[in-house]
Amino acid sequence: MATHPDPDTLAGLLHRISQEADVTPEHESPTGIEAVRRRGTEADYLFLIDHSGKGAKVPAEGVGLLTGTPVTDTVTVPPGGVAVIRGPR
């Protein structure tokens, strides 16, 4: 029989293991927001996906590719939604 930890316990365990392995996230984001960065020759692209269904503000700078608006401090990821930011390289 397998044991499935609750989400908070799993998050705490993964955080501790990451620290012990000296692994740092590519981009700090709130719990429930997946952040993936892709680096291009002329720009970086930050993909933010809300898996929590709550939405969140995430630190970012660049241009929102889905909205065309400048992002100077934070971007709001809508509940269950995504944001893609093109930033300087």
C-alpha positions in Angstrom: 0.0 0.0 0.0 1.4 3.4 -1.0 1.4 6.5 1.2 0.4 9.9 -0.4 1.5 12.9 1.6 -0.9 15.9 1.7 0.2 18.9 -0.5 1.7 20.9 2.3 3.8 18.0 3.5 5.0 17.2 0.0 5.9 20.9 -0.7 7.8 21.1 2.6 9.7 17.9 1.8 10.6 19.0 -1.7 11.7 22.4 -0.4 14.0 20.7 2.2 15.5 18.3 -0.4 16.1 21.1 -2.8 17.9 23.2 -0.2 20.0 20.2 0.9 21.0 19.6 -2.8 21.7 23.3 -3.3 19.1 23.5 -6.1 17.4 26.8 -6.6 14.3 27.5 -8.6 14.7 29.2 -12.0 12.1 31.8 -10.9 10.4 32.3 -7.6 6.7 32.0 -7.7 3.8 31.4 -5.3 2.6 27.9 -4.5 0.5 26.5 -7.2 2.1 28.6 -10.0 4.5 26.7 -12.3 7.2 28.8 -13.7 9.3 27.8 -16.7 12.0 29.9 -18.3 13.2 29.4 -21.9 16.2 31.3 -23.1 16.5 32.5 -26.7 19.3 34.3 -28.5 17.5 37.6 -28.3 15.1 37.3 -25.4 14.1 35.2 -22.4 10.5 33.8 -22.1 8.8 33.2 -18.8 5.8 30.8 -18.9 3.6 31.0 -15.8 0.8 28.4 -15.3 -1.7 28.5 -12.4 -2.4 25.0 -11.3 -4.1 26.1 -8.0 -7.2 27.7 -9.6 -6.6 30.8 -7.4 -4.4 33.0 -9.6 -1.5 35.1 -8.2 0.8 38.0 -8.7 4.3 36.9 -9.8 7.4 39.1 -10.0 8.3 39.7 -13.7 9.6 42.3 -16.2 9.1 42.5 -19.9 6.1 42.3 -22.2 3.1 40.1 -21.7 2.9 38.2 -25.0 -0.8 37.3 -24.5 -1.8 40.8 -23.7 0.8 43.0 -25.4 1.2 45.1 -22.3 4.4 46.1 -20.5 5.2 44.3 -17.3 7.4 46.4 -15.0 7.1 44.7 -11.5 4.6 41.9 -11.4 2.2 40.1 -13.7 -1.2 38.7 -12.6 -1.7 35.1 -13.6 -5.5 34.6 -13.7 -7.2 31.8 -11.8 -6.5 28.6 -13.8 -4.8 30.7 -16.5 -1.4 31.4 -17.9 0.9 34.3 -18.6 3.9 34.5 -21.0 6.4 37.2 -20.5 9.1 38.1 -23.0 12.0 39.7 -21.2 15.4 41.1 -22.2 18.3 38.7 -22.6 
